[in-house]
């Protein structure tokens, strides 16, 4: 299967957004912004985390948050503040926050079928459990 690329708007909570071309990687949890992008957006590190690369190497990276926009939907997401050599990757948390899922066969993004459980349906809140 080939790689799937998508253009999305990325920006701080308030302020101008920037269009970024992302590689969608279903094995990546957090999205990654290259250093030139997050610097231009004025993002600041909120915390440091360690990430495991595909070869098993562990690397430290700073994490922040920003807003992602795609086809009229805008949602917040944590984001890895990439370092030199890091590329723009779109992770699963960002996709979920936008209500999207990757269709790997068509290589497209589609709206997810969000599920909402109800305690009332399970008989939990009305005392009939």
Sine and cosine of phi, psi and omega as CSV:
sin_phi,cos_phi,sin_psi,cos_psi,sin_omega,cos_omega
0.00,0.00,0.63,-0.78,0.00,-1.00
-0.98,0.18,0.14,-0.99,0.02,-1.00
-0.97,0.22,0.47,-0.89,0.02,-1.00
-0.90,-0.43,0.84,-0.54,0.01,-1.00
-0.91,-0.41,0.53,-0.85,0.00,-1.00
-0.55,-0.84,0.60,-0.80,0.09,-1.00
-0.99,-0.11,0.78,-0.63,0.02,-1.00
-0.70,-0.72,0.44,-0.90,0.13,-0.99
-1.00,0.07,0.65,-0.76,0.01,-1.00
-0.72,-0.69,0.68,-0.73,0.01,-1.00
-0.22,-0.97,0.16,-0.99,0.08,-1.00
-0.94,0.33,0.10,-0.99,-0.02,-1.00
-0.83,0.55,-0.68,0.74,0.10,-0.99
-0.77,-0.63,0.62,-0.79,-0.05,-1.00
0.85,-0.53,0.10,-1.00,-0.08,-1.00
-0.94,0.34,0.56,-0.83,0.06,-1.00
-0.99,-0.15,0.22,-0.98,0.00,-1.00
-0.72,-0.70,0.68,-0.73,0.04,-1.00
-0.98,0.18,0.75,-0.66,-0.03,-1.00
-0.77,-0.64,0.65,-0.76,0.07,-1.00
-1.00,-0.05,0.89,-0.47,-0.05,-1.00
-0.95,-0.33,0.58,-0.81,0.25,-0.97
-1.00,0.03,0.82,-0.57,0.05,-1.00
-0.99,0.14,0.83,-0.56,-0.02,-1.00
-0.80,-0.60,0.96,-0.28,-0.05,-1.00
-0.93,0.37,-0.15,0.99,0.05,-1.00
-1.00,-0.08,-0.03,1.00,-0.03,-1.00
-0.97,-0.23,0.76,-0.65,0.00,-1.00
-0.99,0.16,-0.83,0.56,-0.02,-1.00
-0.99,-0.11,0.58,-0.82,0.11,-0.99
-0.96,0.28,0.41,-0.91,-0.02,-1.00
-0.84,-0.54,0.74,-0.67,0.12,-0.99
-0.94,-0.34,0.74,-0.67,0.08,-1.00
-0.89,0.45,0.39,-0.92,-0.08,-1.00
-0.86,0.52,-0.62,0.79,-0.02,-1.00
-0.90,0.43,-0.53,0.85,-0.01,-1.00
-0.96,0.28,-0.79,0.61,-0.08,-1.00
-0.93,0.36,-0.50,0.86,0.09,-1.00
-0.91,0.42,-0.70,0.71,-0.01,-1.00
-0.89,0.46,-0.52,0.85,0.00,-1.00
-0.99,0.12,-0.17,0.98,0.00,-1.00
0.97,0.26,0.42,0.91,0.01,-1.00
-0.96,0.29,0.54,-0.84,-0.01,-1.00
-0.85,-0.53,0.58,-0.81,0.05,-1.00
-0.88,0.48,0.68,-0.74,0.07,-1.00
-0.97,-0.24,-0.52,0.86,0.03,-1.00
-0.26,-0.97,0.23,-0.97,0.06,-1.00
-0.95,-0.31,0.59,-0.81,0.05,-1.00
-0.66,-0.75,0.30,-0.95,0.11,-0.99
-0.96,-0.29,0.65,-0.76,-0.02,-1.00
-0.82,-0.57,0.57,-0.82,0.01,-1.00
-0.98,-0.18,0.82,-0.57,0.05,-1.00
-0.99,0.14,0.18,-0.98,-0.05,-1.00
-0.89,0.47,-0.43,0.90,0.02,-1.00
-1.00,0.06,0.05,1.00,0.03,-1.00
1.00,-0.07,-0.15,0.99,0.03,-1.00
-0.93,0.38,0.65,-0.76,0.06,-1.00
-0.98,-0.20,0.74,-0.67,0.01,-1.00
-0.78,-0.63,0.63,-0.77,0.09,-1.00
-1.00,0.10,0.62,-0.78,0.09,-1.00
-0.58,-0.82,0.52,-0.85,0.12,-0.99
-0.99,0.15,0.51,-0.86,-0.01,-1.00
-0.82,-0.57,0.60,-0.80,0.07,-1.00
-0.69,-0.72,-0.36,-0.93,0.13,-0.99
-0.57,-0.82,0.44,-0.90,0.06,-1.00
-0.40,-0.92,-0.04,-1.00,-0.01,-1.00
-0.95,-0.30,0.66,-0.75,0.04,-1.00
-0.93,-0.37,0.62,-0.79,0.02,-1.00
-0.76,-0.65,0.68,-0.73,0.01,-1.00
-0.48,-0.88,0.87,-0.50,0.06,-1.00
0.76,0.65,0.75,0.66,0.09,-1.00
1.00,0.08,-0.07,1.00,0.04,-1.00
-0.96,-0.27,0.73,-0.68,0.00,-1.00
-0.78,-0.62,0.75,-0.67,-0.03,-1.00
-0.52,-0.86,0.50,-0.87,0.05,-1.00
-0.98,0.19,0.42,-0.91,0.05,-1.00
-0.35,-0.94,0.56,-0.83,0.17,-0.99
-0.91,0.41,0.46,-0.89,-0.03,-1.00
-0.56,-0.83,0.66,-0.75,0.07,-1.00
-0.99,0.16,0.77,-0.64,0.05,-1.00
-1.00,0.08,0.99,-0.13,-0.10,-0.99
-0.89,0.46,0.38,-0.93,0.07,-1.00
-0.94,-0.35,0.07,-1.00,-0.01,-1.00
-0.76,0.65,0.79,-0.61,0.00,-1.00
1.00,-0.07,-0.22,0.97,0.05,-1.00
-0.99,0.17,0.61,-0.79,-0.03,-1.00
-0.94,-0.34,0.28,-0.96,0.01,-1.00
-0.95,0.30,0.90,-0.43,0.03,-1.00
-0.85,-0.53,0.64,-0.77,0.03,-1.00
-0.97,-0.26,0.89,-0.45,-0.08,-1.00
-0.99,-0.11,0.11,-0.99,-0.11,-0.99
-0.93,0.38,-0.56,0.83,-0.01,-1.00
-0.91,0.42,-0.68,0.74,0.03,-1.00
-0.88,0.47,-0.71,0.71,0.02,-1.00
-0.86,0.50,-0.71,0.70,0.00,-1.00
-0.89,0.45,-0.66,0.75,0.01,-1.00
-0.89,0.46,-0.51,0.86,0.05,-1.00
-1.00,0.10,-0.08,1.00,-0.03,-1.00
0.96,0.28,0.55,0.84,-0.06,-1.00
-0.86,-0.51,0.40,-0.92,0.08,-1.00
-0.65,-0.76,0.55,-0.84,0.02,-1.00
-0.99,0.11,0.79,-0.61,0.16,-0.99
-1.00,-0.07,0.97,-0.24,-0.11,-0.99
-0.94,0.35,-0.39,0.92,-0.02,-1.00
-0.97,0.23,-0.64,0.77,0.03,-1.00
-1.00,-0.04,-0.20,0.98,-0.04,-1.00
0.83,0.55,0.76,0.65,0.01,-1.00
-0.70,-0.72,0.30,-0.96,0.13,-0.99
-0.99,-0.11,0.65,-0.76,0.02,-1.00
-0.73,-0.68,0.40,-0.92,0.11,-0.99
-0.89,0.46,0.67,-0.75,0.02,-1.00
-0.99,0.14,0.42,-0.91,0.11,-0.99
-1.00,-0.01,1.00,-0.07,-0.05,-1.00
-0.96,0.26,0.66,-0.75,0.01,-1.00
-0.93,-0.36,0.58,-0.81,0.02,-1.00
-0.73,-0.68,0.90,-0.43,0.01,-1.00
-0.99,0.15,0.48,-0.88,0.02,-1.00
-0.77,-0.63,0.78,-0.63,0.06,-1.00
-0.92,0.39,-0.45,0.89,0.03,-1.00
-0.91,0.42,-0.62,0.78,0.02,-1.00
-0.91,0.40,-0.52,0.85,-0.02,-1.00
-1.00,0.05,-0.03,1.00,0.01,-1.00
0.97,0.23,0.36,0.93,-0.12,-0.99
-1.00,0.09,-0.60,0.80,-0.12,-0.99
-1.00,-0.08,-0.27,0.96,-0.03,-1.00
-0.99,-0.15,0.15,0.99,0.08,-1.00
0.99,0.16,0.15,0.99,-0.02,-1.00
-0.98,-0.19,0.27,0.96,-0.08,-1.00
-0.91,0.42,0.00,0.00,0.00,0.00
